[in-house]
Amino acid sequence: MVPTAAFQLLYGFVVLRHDRRQIVYISVTENPTAIWIAQQITEAFAWDTPPRYLVRDRDGAYGQIVRDRLAAMDIKEILTVLRSPWQTPYVERVIGCAAAREALAGANAWTTLWSGTRHTCGVS
């Protein structure tokens, strides 16, 4: 969740490869739903090249639709421990840096991240 300069809350969906700490996919919405998340998973991974595992938090927006999509793509779901952001440190860092840049620059941080600029606070 990232607050904007206009005090709106945006919810980010970030897919990060842990082996290289590489951003694979980023998407943002004002209202995350299970259907939206399932669609983002489909867009992030080609049906023929999905990862073996997906580490995710226990957010309530993930529903049965998401679990069904992961099962259909043969992706094993790994849940983090409740309220343990240290289990997803690289994604937390990407989101935190994006929020800090937006607050300081007044620009849309997600556009900056997605455009390929090299300001990812050490996450390449």
C-alpha positions in Angstrom: 0.0 0.0 0.0 1.4 3.4 -1.0 -0.1 6.8 -0.2 0.0 9.3 -3.0 0.6 13.0 -2.9 -3.2 13.4 -3.2 -3.7 11.1 -0.1 -5.1 8.3 -2.1 -4.1 4.7 -1.3 -2.7 2.6 -4.1 -2.1 -1.1 -3.8 0.9 -2.5 -5.6 1.3 -6.0 -7.0 5.0 -6.7 -7.4 6.6 -9.9 -8.8 10.2 -10.2 -8.0 12.7 -13.0 -8.8 14.4 -13.9 -5.6 17.5 -15.4 -7.2 18.5 -12.2 -8.9 16.3 -9.7 -7.1 14.9 -8.7 -10.5 11.6 -6.9 -10.9 9.5 -9.1 -13.3 6.1 -7.3 -13.1 4.5 -4.3 -11.3 0.9 -3.3 -11.4 -1.1 -0.8 -9.3 -4.8 -0.4 -8.4 -7.0 1.5 -6.1 -9.1 -1.5 -5.3 -7.4 -4.9 -5.3 -9.8 -7.9 -5.8 -9.2 -11.6 -6.1 -10.2 -11.4 -9.8 -7.7 -8.5 -10.4 -4.9 -10.4 -8.6 -5.6 -13.6 -10.6 -5.4 -11.5 -13.8 -2.1 -10.0 -12.7 -0.6 -13.5 -12.1 -1.7 -14.5 -15.6 -0.1 -11.4 -17.1 3.1 -11.7 -15.0 3.8 -15.3 -16.0 3.4 -17.0 -19.4 1.4 -20.2 -19.1 4.3 -22.2 -20.4 7.0 -20.7 -18.1 5.5 -20.2 -14.6 7.7 -20.3 -11.5 7.6 -23.3 -9.2 6.8 -21.2 -6.2 5.0 -18.0 -5.3 5.8 -16.4 -1.9 3.0 -14.1 -0.9 1.6 -12.4 2.2 -1.7 -13.2 3.9 -3.6 -10.3 2.5 -7.4 -10.8 2.5 -7.6 -9.8 -1.2 -6.2 -13.2 -2.2 -9.2 -15.4 -2.6 -10.2 -18.8 -3.9 -9.9 -17.4 -7.4 -6.2 -16.7 -6.9 -5.6 -20.1 -5.4 -7.4 -21.8 -8.3 -5.3 -19.7 -10.8 -2.0 -20.7 -9.1 -3.1 -24.4 -9.1 -4.0 -24.2 -12.8 -0.6 -22.8 -13.6 1.1 -25.5 -11.3 2.6 -22.8 -9.0 3.0 -23.8 -5.4 1.8 -21.1 -3.0 4.0 -20.3 0.0 2.4 -18.0 2.7 4.5 -15.8 4.9 4.0 -15.7 8.6 1.4 -13.2 9.7 2.8 -9.6 10.1 6.3 -10.5 9.0 7.5 -8.1 6.3 11.0 -9.3 6.9 10.1 -12.5 5.0 9.6 -10.4 1.8 12.4 -7.8 2.3 13.2 -7.1 -1.4 9.6 -6.4 -2.3 9.1 -4.3 0.8 12.2 -2.3 -0.2 10.9 -1.7 -3.8 7.6 -0.5 -2.4 9.2 1.6 0.3 11.6 3.3 -2.1 8.8 4.0 -4.6 6.7 5.6 -1.8 9.7 7.7 -0.7 10.4 8.9 -4.2 6.8 9.8 -4.8 6.7 11.8 -1.5 9.9 13.6 -2.3 9.4 14.2 -6.0 5.6 14.4 -6.3 5.7 12.1 -9.3 4.1 8.8 -10.0 6.6 6.4 -8.5 5.2 3.4 -10.2 5.7 4.9 -13.6 9.3 5.7 -12.6 9.9 2.1 -11.5 8.2 0.6 -14.6 10.0 2.9 -17.1 13.3 1.3 -16.3 15.1 4.1 -14.5 17.8 2.9 -12.2 16.4 4.3 -8.9 15.4 1.2 -7.1 17.3 1.8 -3.8 19.8 -0.9 -4.5 17.4 -3.5 -5.9 18.3 -4.2 -9.5 
